[in-house]
Amino acid sequence: MDYKNMVKSFISTASEGEYWDFKQEWYKNNADLLKDIICMANNTTIDMKDGYIIFGIEDKTYNIIGVGDDSNRKNTENIIGFLSSQIWSGEEVPNISVTTVEVDGKEIDILTIKNSDKTPYYLLKDYSKCNSDKKEKVVVKAGVIYSRIGDRNTSSAECATKGATEFLWKKRFGLVGSDKLKVIKRLENIENWYSVDEFNTLYNYSYNDIKIKIDDSYELRVEIDENKPETNTWVMDFPYLFASACNWNIGSNEIGQRRKWDIFLNGRQLEISLYGVRGTRQEYFHIEPDNYIFELAGKIWNLPCYNMYYAYIENSVNYLAYKLFFSMQCYHMDQRNEEAFKVIPVFNSENEHKEFIEYIKRNIEKFESDVDSMDVNEMFPLYAKNAKSVVVYKLCKTMVQWLAEWRKNGNKNY
């Protein structure tokens, strides 16, 4: 995430907002810190924004003064330890991180409170702390829901409004937010799904408002043969389908099948569809990852038609649907084939995905060399060995390996 530009954009509004708050300095009283973290964790933004408390910004003037000399500064580890020492309802603790950026030559600390559907957050035991003058005690009360509404946090002597509390509980049960967020909430627990018609239609035990139904008007079948031009097209379009020998036949024809499922919410068809592919020997439909354009591929290999790669984002519709379809359709769970994930990167978030691609761009010469030397002979049928689409396998397999190394080294150059 580009925290520097985010801070500048917040400052340019000359105001605080629904999900950001400015502080001139770090908290001197941990009770105030705790209460404000709870407020941000319970923010009521309809689009589920993370909360940000930004330290080093002067009150009212919004001038950048920095926190370089602030003796009360805390880091991620300090705050996680403090939060973990409290007794929380449901034992669910707000997920936070502290990031330091330099803006106009001054250090700014940004406390990020991740948005979550575990709301409302509240304590089961009071936490209190006296101010430095020891005359006044700040108490964060057990059982009280604190929240942020507009640009205002609930005070320690108040509780959230009825409307805010209702919103937070609805958020927990997946009843507010965009269609996409609601679908994700319903896909998270795969044990809640069932089918009575061989997986043509899927229903949810806990939520009777959602249905995933096959589109009978859409079916693509291709007989993959070395003498047919569509052979190379299918190997290129769905490299993960051919990433294991169990999914194709050497010396005989392979049938590729692609189907589409529509998603309905409260009887309304959403603009969200799932596409699944499988080969002759494959038991289950592999729900397709998102596809992306690798912008540098055309420059590297002079193959502008083959610069696509596939990737999953954790907690996305496609990734959760992949896990759902696999668990429901694969009859040999103990023999799960992970070969496909040798050519499909799985990113923790869209932000990690963007940062990783920027990392590749900064190290493009080494990446190009690794792609060119990548061995993928075991990952596709012999009849496709000379296809131009082989570069897709090399590109994707290299990305998977680089991603693992990048994470191992703390998302730094290696």
Backbone hydrogen bonds in HBPLUS format (Angstrom, degrees):
<---DONOR---> <-ACCEPTOR-->    atom                        ^
c    i                          cat <-CA-CA->   ^        H-A-AA   ^      H-
h    n   atom  resd res      DA  || num        DHA   H-A  angle D-A-AA Bond
n    s   type  num  typ     dist DA aas  dist angle  dist       angle   num
A0006-MET N   A0002-ASP O   3.14 MM   4  6.34 151.1  2.23 145.8 154.6     1
A0007-VAL N   A0003-TYR O   2.88 MM   4  6.10 163.4  1.90 156.0 158.3     2
A0008-LYS N   A0004-LYS O   3.08 MM   4  6.37 161.8  2.11 148.2 153.4     3
A0009-SER N   A0005-ASN O   2.91 MM   4  6.08 152.1  1.99 143.7 151.0     4
A0010-PHE N   A0006-MET O   3.00 MM   4  6.31 152.6  2.08 149.4 156.8     5
A0011-ILE N   A0007-VAL O   2.90 MM   4  6.17 164.4  1.93 155.0 159.3     6
A0012-SER N   A0008-LYS O   2.93 MM   4  6.09 150.8  2.01 144.1 152.0     7
A0013-THR N   A0010-PHE O   3.11 MM   3  5.54 149.8  2.21 107.5 116.2     8
A0014-ALA N   A0011-ILE O   2.86 MM   3  5.35 156.7  1.92 116.5 124.3     9
A0017-GLY N   A0020-TRP O   3.15 MM   3  5.23 156.5  2.21 138.0 144.9    10
A0052-TYR N   A0019-TYR O   2.82 MM  33  6.18 145.3  1.94 144.3 155.9    11
A0021-ASP N   A0052-TYR O   2.87 MM  31  6.32 142.5  2.01 154.1 166.0    12
A0054-ILE N   A0021-ASP O   2.81 MM  33  6.14 168.6  1.82 169.2 171.9    13
A0023-LYS N   A0054-ILE O   2.73 MM  31  5.89 151.4  1.81 163.8 158.1    14
A0056-GLY N   A0023-LYS O   2.76 MM  33  6.17 142.4  1.90 150.1 162.8    15
A0057-ILE N   A0023-LYS O   3.16 MM  34  5.77 164.3  2.18 133.3 132.7    16
A0032-ASP N   A0029-ASN O   3.10 MM   3  5.58 126.4  2.40 108.9 120.5    17
A0033-LEU N   A0029-ASN O   3.29 MM   4  6.71 156.1  2.35 145.0 151.9    18
A0034-LEU N   A0030-ASN O   2.84 MM   4  6.02 163.4  1.87 146.5 150.7    19
A0035-LYS N   A0031-ALA O   2.97 MM   4  6.13 167.0  1.98 149.3 152.8    20
A0036-ASP N   A0032-ASP O   3.04 MM   4  6.18 161.3  2.07 148.5 153.3    21
A0037-ILE N   A0033-LEU O   2.98 MM   4  6.19 151.7  2.06 150.2 158.1    22
A0038-ILE N   A0034-LEU O   3.02 MM   4  6.30 159.8  2.06 151.4 156.7    23
A0039-CYS N   A0035-LYS O   2.97 MM   4  6.25 154.9  2.03 144.5 151.8    24
A0040-MET N   A0036-ASP O   3.00 MM   4  6.23 160.8  2.04 146.7 150.6    25
A0041-ALA N   A0037-ILE O   2.84 MM   4  6.05 155.9  1.90 150.3 157.8    26
A0042-ASN N   A0038-ILE O   2.92 MM   4  6.07 136.4  2.11 142.6 154.1    27
A0042-ASN N   A0039-CYS O   3.16 MM   3  5.06 127.9  2.45  91.2 105.0    28
A0043-ASN N   A0040-MET O   3.13 MM   3  4.91 145.9  2.25 111.6 106.8    29
A0048-MET N   A0045-THR O   3.07 MM   3  5.29 154.3  2.13 114.9 115.0    30
A0051-GLY N   A0113-ILE O   2.82 MM  62  4.87 170.3  1.83 151.3 150.0    31
A0113-ILE N   A0051-GLY O   2.78 MM  62  4.87 168.1  1.80 142.9 145.5    32
A0053-ILE N   A0111-LEU O   2.91 MM  58  5.05 160.1  1.95 143.4 150.0    33
A0111-LEU N   A0053-ILE O   2.86 MM  58  5.05 176.5  1.86 156.8 155.6    34
A0055-PHE N   A0109-ASP O   2.83 MM  54  5.14 167.4  1.84 159.3 162.4    35
A0109-ASP N   A0055-PHE O   3.34 MM  54  5.14 148.4  2.45 132.8 139.4    36
A0065-ILE N   A0056-GLY O   2.86 MM   9  5.30 156.8  1.91 147.3 152.9    37
A0066-GLY N   A0056-GLY O   3.01 MM  10  4.03 151.5  2.09 127.6 121.5    38
A0058-GLU N   A0063-ASN O   2.75 MM   5  5.13 166.1  1.77 160.2 160.8    39
A0062-TYR N   A0058-GLU O   2.99 MM   4  4.94 143.4  2.13 139.1 141.9    40
A0061-THR N   A0059-ASP O   2.60 MM   2  5.64 147.3  1.71 105.3  97.3    41
A0067-VAL N   A0107-GLU O   2.94 MM  40  5.84 138.7  2.11 144.8 157.7    42
A0070-ASP N   A0067-VAL O   3.06 MM   3  5.07 168.3  2.08 112.2 115.0    43
A0079-ILE N   A0075-ASN O   3.21 MM   4  6.52 165.6  2.23 158.6 161.0    44
A0080-ILE N   A0076-THR O   2.92 MM   4  6.09 166.5  1.93 159.8 164.2    45
A0081-GLY N   A0077-GLU O   3.02 MM   4  6.09 163.3  2.05 148.2 152.8    46
A0082-PHE N   A0078-ASN O   3.08 MM   4  6.32 153.2  2.16 141.9 149.5    47
A0083-LEU N   A0079-ILE O   2.85 MM   4  6.07 169.2  1.86 159.2 161.0    48
A0084-SER N   A0080-ILE O   2.89 MM   4  5.97 158.5  1.94 148.9 155.3    49
A0085-SER N   A0082-PHE O   3.18 MM   3  5.34 141.6  2.34  99.7 110.4    50
A0086-GLN N   A0083-LEU O   3.12 MM   3  5.57 164.1  2.14 113.1 118.1    51
A0124-LEU N   A0087-ILE O   2.79 MM  37  5.56 163.6  1.82 150.7 150.1    52
A0091-GLU N   A0088-TRP O   3.08 MM   3  4.82 161.9  2.12 114.9 115.1    53
A0089-SER N   A0122-TYR O   2.98 MM  33  5.88 167.3  1.99 168.1 164.0    54
A0114-LYS N   A0095-ASN O   2.84 MM  19  5.46 161.0  1.88 173.1 174.5    55
A0097-SER N   A0112-THR O   3.03 MM  15  5.28 138.8  2.20 141.1 149.2    56
A0112-THR N   A0097-SER O   2.82 MM  15  5.28 162.8  1.85 164.9 167.5    57
A0099-THR N   A0110-ILE O   2.93 MM  11  5.15 159.1  1.97 141.0 147.6    58
A0110-ILE N   A0099-THR O   2.74 MM  11  5.15 155.3  1.80 154.4 162.7    59
A0101-VAL N   A0108-ILE O   2.93 MM   7  5.37 160.7  1.97 155.3 160.4    60
A0108-ILE N   A0101-VAL O   2.76 MM   7  5.37 165.3  1.78 167.6 172.2    61
A0103-VAL N   A0106-LYS O   2.83 MM   3  5.32 158.4  1.88 158.1 155.4    62
A0106-LYS N   A0103-VAL O   3.03 MM   3  5.32 159.8  2.07 110.8 117.3    63
A0143-GLY N   A0123-LEU O   2.77 MM  20  5.82 164.4  1.79 155.6 154.1    64
A0127-TYR N   A0140-VAL O   2.94 MM  13  5.15 158.0  1.99 145.1 152.3    65
A0140-VAL N   A0127-TYR O   2.71 MM  13  5.15 175.9  1.71 165.3 166.2    66
A0129-LYS N   A0138-VAL O   2.97 MM   9  5.48 150.4  2.06 147.6 157.1    67
A0138-VAL N   A0129-LYS O   2.93 MM   9  5.48 173.5  1.93 146.6 144.4    68
A0131-ASN N   A0136-GLU O   2.81 MM   5  5.71 161.3  1.84 173.7 178.4    69
A0134-LYS N   A0131-ASN O   2.78 MM   3  5.18 159.0  1.83 117.5 124.6    70
A0160-ALA N   A0145-ILE O   2.74 MM  15  5.69 155.1  1.80 171.9 172.0    71
A0154-THR N   A0147-SER O   2.88 MM   7  5.55 147.4  1.98 165.1 175.2    72
A0149-ILE N   A0152-ARG O   2.99 MM   3  5.58 152.1  2.07 166.6 163.7    73
A0152-ARG N   A0149-ILE O   3.20 MM   3  5.58 160.5  2.24 123.3 128.9    74
A0158-GLU N   A0155-SER O   3.03 MM   3  5.31 165.8  2.05 113.4 117.4    75
A0165-THR N   A0161-THR O   2.97 MM   4  6.18 164.8  2.00 154.3 158.6    76
A0166-GLU N   A0162-LYS O   2.94 MM   4  6.09 161.2  1.97 149.4 154.7    77
A0167-PHE N   A0163-GLY O   3.00 MM   4  6.18 155.1  2.07 142.7 149.5    78
A0168-LEU N   A0164-ALA O   3.00 MM   4  6.26 158.6  2.05 150.8 155.7    79
A0169-TRP N   A0165-THR O   3.10 MM   4  6.41 156.3  2.16 151.4 156.8    80
A0170-LYS N   A0166-GLU O   2.98 MM   4  6.18 160.5  2.02 150.0 155.9    81
A0171-LYS N   A0167-PHE O   2.81 MM   4  6.01 149.0  1.90 147.6 157.1    82
A0172-ARG N   A0168-LEU O   3.10 MM   4  6.32 148.3  2.20 137.3 144.8    83
A0173-PHE N   A0169-TRP O   3.19 MM   4  6.53 146.5  2.31 144.5 152.6    84
A0175-LEU N   A0170-LYS O   2.85 MM   5  4.99 175.3  1.85 148.4 147.0    85
A0174-GLY N   A0171-LYS O   3.17 MM   3  5.08 165.1  2.19 104.1 107.4    86
A0182-LYS N   A0178-SER O   3.04 MM   4  6.35 157.3  2.09 152.1 158.7    87
A0183-VAL N   A0179-ASP O   2.92 MM   4  6.19 157.1  1.97 153.1 159.2    88
A0184-ILE N   A0180-LYS O   2.97 MM   4  6.22 162.1  2.00 151.6 156.4    89
A0185-LYS N   A0181-LEU O   2.98 MM   4  6.19 159.6  2.03 146.8 151.9    90
A0186-ARG N   A0182-LYS O   3.15 MM   4  6.41 151.0  2.24 143.7 150.6    91
A0187-LEU N   A0183-VAL O   2.96 MM   4  6.20 133.0  2.18 145.2 158.9    92
A0187-LEU N   A0184-ILE O   3.13 MM   3  5.08 131.9  2.38  95.5 108.7    93
A0188-GLU N   A0184-ILE O   3.14 MM   4  6.19 125.9  2.45 146.9 158.8    94
A0192-ASN N   A0189-ASN O   3.16 MM   3  5.89 165.7  2.19 119.1 123.4    95
A0193-TRP N   A0190-ILE O   3.32 MM   3  5.78 169.9  2.33 116.3 117.6    96
A0205-TYR N   A0192-ASN O   2.65 MM  13  5.20 167.4  1.66 161.2 162.9    97
A0194-TYR N   A0203-TYR O   2.91 MM   9  5.42 149.5  2.00 144.1 150.4    98
A0203-TYR N   A0194-TYR O   2.86 MM   9  5.42 167.3  1.87 162.0 166.4    99
A0200-ASN N   A0197-ASP O   3.30 MM   3  5.74 158.1  2.35 111.5 117.7   100
A0214-ILE N   A0200-ASN O   2.71 MM  14  5.13 150.3  1.79 159.1 166.3   101
A0202-LEU N   A0212-ILE O   2.72 MM  10  5.00 154.8  1.78 146.3 155.1   102
A0212-ILE N   A0202-LEU O   3.04 MM  10  5.00 164.3  2.06 142.1 146.8   103
A0266-ASN N   A0209-ASP O   2.59 MM  57  4.70 163.9  1.61 145.0 151.2   104
A0211-LYS N   A0264-PHE O   2.94 MM  53  5.12 146.9  2.05 145.9 148.8   105
A0264-PHE N   A0211-LYS O   2.78 MM  53  5.12 166.3  1.80 161.3 164.8   106
A0213-LYS N   A0262-ASP O   2.85 MM  49  5.33 156.8  1.90 156.6 161.4   107
A0262-ASP N   A0213-LYS O   2.73 MM  49  5.33 159.0  1.77 162.4 155.5   108
A0215-ASP N   A0260-LYS O   2.78 MM  45  5.56 169.0  1.80 154.5 152.4   109
A0218-TYR N   A0215-ASP O   3.05 MM   3  5.70 168.5  2.06 121.6 125.2   110
A0220-LEU N   A0258-ARG O   2.99 MM  38  5.02 164.2  2.02 147.4 151.6   111
A0258-ARG N   A0220-LEU O   2.79 MM  38  5.02 147.1  1.90 146.0 154.9   112
A0222-VAL N   A0256-GLY O   2.85 MM  34  5.07 156.8  1.90 146.4 152.8   113
A0256-GLY N   A0222-VAL O   2.80 MM  34  5.07 169.0  1.81 153.9 157.1   114
A0224-ILE N   A0254-GLU O   2.61 MM  30  5.06 158.8  1.65 169.4 169.0   115
A0254-GLU N   A0224-ILE O   3.31 MM  30  5.06 172.6  2.32 141.7 143.7   116
A0228-LYS N   A0225-ASP O   2.92 MM   3  5.31 167.4  1.94 119.9 122.8   117
A0231-THR N   A0228-LYS O   3.11 MM   3  5.74 161.2  2.15 118.6 124.5   118
A0234-TRP N   A0230-GLU O   3.00 MM   4  6.24 162.0  2.04 155.8 157.7   119
A0235-VAL N   A0231-THR O   3.12 MM   4  6.40 162.7  2.15 154.0 159.1   120
A0236-MET N   A0232-ASN O   2.94 MM   4  6.03 149.5  2.04 142.9 151.2   121
A0237-ASP N   A0233-THR O   2.81 MM   4  6.00 163.7  1.84 152.5 157.3   122
A0238-PHE N   A0234-TRP O   3.02 MM   4  5.92 160.5  2.06 148.5 152.1   123
A0241-LEU N   A0238-PHE O   2.95 MM   3  5.44 143.3  2.09 112.4 123.0   124
A0242-PHE N   A0239-PRO O   3.11 MM   3  5.48 140.4  2.28 106.0 116.1   125
A0243-ALA N   A0240-TYR O   3.42 MM   3  4.96 162.6  2.45 101.0  99.9   126
A0247-ASN N   A0244-SER O   3.02 MM   3  5.75 167.0  2.04 122.9 127.0   127
A0248-TRP N   A0245-ALA O   3.42 MM   3  5.67 175.6  2.43 110.2 111.3   128
A0257-GLN N   A0278-ARG O   3.04 MM  21  5.54 159.9  2.08 162.0 167.8   129
A0278-ARG N   A0257-GLN O   3.05 MM  21  5.54 145.6  2.17 148.3 156.8   130
A0259-ARG N   A0276-GLY O   2.89 MM  17  5.42 161.0  1.93 157.5 163.7   131
A0276-GLY N   A0259-ARG O   2.98 MM  17  5.42 161.4  2.01 145.0 151.0   132
A0261-TRP N   A0274-LEU O   2.77 MM  13  5.04 160.4  1.81 151.5 156.8   133
A0274-LEU N   A0261-TRP O   2.85 MM  13  5.04 167.2  1.87 151.7 156.2   134
A0270-LEU N   A0263-ILE O   2.86 MM   7  5.74 176.6  1.86 169.5 170.1   135
A0265-LEU N   A0268-ARG O   2.88 MM   3  5.18 159.9  1.92 143.2 144.1   136
A0268-ARG N   A0265-LEU O   2.98 MM   3  5.18 163.9  2.01 111.9 116.1   137
A0288-GLU N   A0275-TYR O   2.81 MM  13  5.81 169.2  1.83 167.0 169.3   138
A0277-VAL N   A0286-HIS O   3.15 MM   9  5.32 156.7  2.21 127.0 128.9   139
A0286-HIS N   A0277-VAL O   2.86 MM   9  5.32 170.6  1.87 151.4 148.9   140
A0282-GLN N   A0279-GLY O   3.08 MM   3  5.23 158.3  2.13 110.6 117.4   141
A0290-ASP N   A0311-ALA O   3.19 MM  21  5.66 133.4  2.42 152.1 149.9   142
A0311-ALA N   A0290-ASP O   3.01 MM  21  5.66 157.1  2.06 158.6 165.0   143
A0292-TYR N   A0309-TYR O   2.83 MM  17  5.47 163.8  1.86 165.2 170.6   144
A0309-TYR N   A0292-TYR O   2.95 MM  17  5.47 158.0  2.00 150.5 156.6   145
A0294-PHE N   A0307-ASN O   2.65 MM  13  5.22 174.1  1.65 173.8 173.2   146
A0297-ALA N   A0294-PHE O   3.02 MM   3  5.61 158.0  2.07 119.7 126.6   147
A0299-LYS N   A0296-LEU O   3.08 MM   3  5.34 122.2  2.43 102.8 117.2   148
A0300-ILE N   A0296-LEU O   3.00 MM   4  6.24 151.7  2.08 154.5 163.4   149
A0301-TRP N   A0297-ALA O   2.93 MM   4  6.00 171.3  1.93 164.4 164.0   150
A0302-ASN N   A0298-GLY O   2.84 MM   4  4.60 125.0  2.15 118.8 128.7   151
A0306-TYR N   A0303-LEU O   2.91 MM   3  5.52 164.0  1.94 123.7 129.2   152
A0312-TYR N   A0345-PRO O   2.96 MM  33  6.38 164.0  1.99 160.2 164.3   153
A0347-PHE N   A0312-TYR O   2.87 MM  35  6.23 163.5  1.90 159.7 155.3   154
A0316-SER N   A0313-ILE O   3.05 MM   3  5.54 122.6  2.40 146.1 141.6   155
A0314-GLU N   A0347-PHE O   2.85 MM  33  6.11 173.1  1.85 178.7 178.8   156
A0320-LEU N   A0316-SER O   3.06 MM   4  6.12 170.6  2.07 155.2 158.2   157
A0321-ALA N   A0317-VAL O   2.87 MM   4  5.93 153.2  1.94 148.0 156.5   158
A0322-TYR N   A0318-ASN O   2.84 MM   4  6.01 147.8  1.94 141.4 150.2   159
A0323-LYS N   A0319-TYR O   3.15 MM   4  6.47 161.1  2.18 148.5 151.7   160
A0324-LEU N   A0320-LEU O   2.97 MM   4  6.21 151.1  2.05 142.7 151.4   161
A0325-PHE N   A0321-ALA O   2.88 MM   4  6.06 172.3  1.89 158.5 158.8   162
A0326-PHE N   A0322-TYR O   2.97 MM   4  6.11 158.4  2.01 149.6 156.2   163
A0327-SER N   A0323-LYS O   3.00 MM   4  6.08 167.2  2.01 145.5 149.3   164
A0328-MET N   A0324-LEU O   3.05 MM   4  6.21 148.6  2.15 148.2 156.7   165
A0329-GLN N   A0325-PHE O   2.93 MM   4  5.82 152.2  2.01 145.7 152.5   166
A0330-CYS N   A0326-PHE O   2.94 MM   4  5.43 160.3  1.98 146.6 149.9   167
A0335-GLN N   A0332-HIS O   2.86 MM   3  5.35 159.4  1.91 116.2 123.1   168
A0341-PHE N   A0338-GLU O   2.96 MM   3  5.59 138.1  2.14 115.2 125.6   169
A0342-LYS N   A0339-GLU O   2.91 MM   3  5.44 161.8  1.94 118.3 122.1   170
A0343-VAL N   A0340-ALA O   3.04 MM   3  5.78 163.6  2.07 117.0 122.3   171
A0353-HIS N   A0349-SER O   3.09 MM   4  6.36 157.9  2.14 144.9 151.1   172
A0354-LYS N   A0350-GLU O   2.96 MM   4  6.27 161.0  2.00 152.0 155.5   173
A0355-GLU N   A0351-ASN O   2.99 MM   4  6.23 164.6  2.02 152.0 156.2   174
A0356-PHE N   A0352-GLU O   2.89 MM   4  6.03 154.2  1.96 150.1 157.1   175
A0357-ILE N   A0353-HIS O   3.06 MM   4  6.35 159.3  2.11 152.1 156.9   176
A0358-GLU N   A0354-LYS O   3.04 MM   4  6.30 156.3  2.10 148.5 155.0   177
A0359-TYR N   A0355-GLU O   2.96 MM   4  6.20 144.7  2.09 139.4 149.5   178
A0360-ILE N   A0356-PHE O   2.96 MM   4  6.35 152.8  2.03 149.5 156.3   179
A0361-LYS N   A0357-ILE O   3.03 MM   4  6.32 158.9  2.07 147.7 153.1   180
A0362-ARG N   A0358-GLU O   3.06 MM   4  6.35 144.0  2.19 142.0 151.2   181
A0363-ASN N   A0360-ILE O   2.95 MM   3  5.09 141.2  2.10 101.6 113.7   182
A0367-PHE N   A0363-ASN O   3.07 MM   4  6.27 160.9  2.11 153.0 159.0   183
A0368-GLU N   A0364-ILE O   2.84 MM   4  5.94 161.3  1.87 148.7 153.1   184
A0369-SER N   A0365-GLU O   3.08 MM   4  6.31 157.4  2.13 143.9 149.7   185
A0370-ASP N   A0366-LYS O   2.92 MM   4  6.19 156.6  1.98 149.9 156.1   186
A0371-VAL N   A0367-PHE O   2.89 MM   4  6.15 155.7  1.95 153.0 159.7   187
A0372-ASP N   A0368-GLU O   3.01 MM   4  6.22 166.4  2.03 151.0 154.4   188
A0373-SER N   A0369-SER O   3.12 MM   4  6.32 146.3  2.24 143.2 151.6   189
A0374-MET N   A0371-VAL O   3.22 MM   3  5.19 156.5  2.27 102.5 109.6   190
A0379-MET N   A0376-VAL O   2.93 MM   3  5.41 167.1  1.95 123.3 127.3   191
A0384-ALA N   A0381-PRO O   3.03 MM   3  5.53 159.1  2.07 113.3 120.0   192
A0385-LYS N   A0382-LEU O   3.09 MM   3  5.12 167.3  2.10 110.7 113.8   193
A0387-ALA N   A0384-ALA O   2.96 MM   3  5.16 162.8  1.99 112.5 117.7   194
A0390-VAL N   A0387-ALA O   3.14 MM   3  5.83 169.9  2.16 117.9 120.7   195
A0391-VAL N   A0388-LYS O   3.27 MM   3  6.35 167.7  2.28 129.0 129.2   196
A0392-VAL N   A0389-SER O   2.86 MM   3  5.45 148.5  1.95 116.9 125.6   197
A0393-TYR N   A0390-VAL O   3.03 MM   3  5.30 119.4  2.41 104.0 117.7   198
A0394-LYS N   A0390-VAL O   3.11 MM   4  6.51 160.6  2.15 151.9 157.4   199
A0395-LEU N   A0391-VAL O   2.82 MM   4  5.93 162.9  1.85 147.2 152.0   200
A0396-CYS N   A0392-VAL O   2.93 MM   4  6.05 173.3  1.94 152.5 154.5   201
A0397-LYS N   A0393-TYR O   2.89 MM   4  5.89 164.9  1.91 151.7 156.5   202
A0398-THR N   A0394-LYS O   3.03 MM   4  6.01 156.1  2.08 142.6 149.3   203
A0399-MET N   A0395-LEU O   3.01 MM   4  6.26 153.0  2.09 145.1 152.9   204
A0400-VAL N   A0396-CYS O   3.03 MM   4  6.31 158.2  2.08 149.9 154.7   205
A0401-GLN N   A0397-LYS O   3.15 MM   4  6.40 161.8  2.18 147.5 151.6   206
A0402-TRP N   A0398-THR O   2.86 MM   4  6.03 162.2  1.89 154.2 159.6   207
A0403-LEU N   A0399-MET O   2.87 MM   4  5.96 156.0  1.92 148.9 155.5   208
A0404-ALA N   A0400-VAL O   3.21 MM   4  6.47 158.7  2.26 146.0 150.3   209
A0405-GLU N   A0401-GLN O   3.14 MM   4  6.40 159.4  2.19 146.9 152.3   210
A0406-TRP N   A0402-TRP O   2.77 MM   4  5.90 158.4  1.82 153.8 160.4   211
A0407-ARG N   A0403-LEU O   3.01 MM   4  6.19 161.4  2.05 150.7 154.5   212
A0408-LYS N   A0404-ALA O   3.02 MM   4  6.17 155.8  2.08 140.6 148.0   213
A0409-ASN N   A0405-GLU O   3.04 MM   4  6.25 141.6  2.19 143.9 152.8   214
A0411-ASN N   A0406-TRP O   2.67 MM   5  4.85 144.7  1.79 150.8 152.4   215
A0410-GLY N   A0407-ARG O   2.98 MM   3  5.11 151.9  2.06 116.3 114.7   216
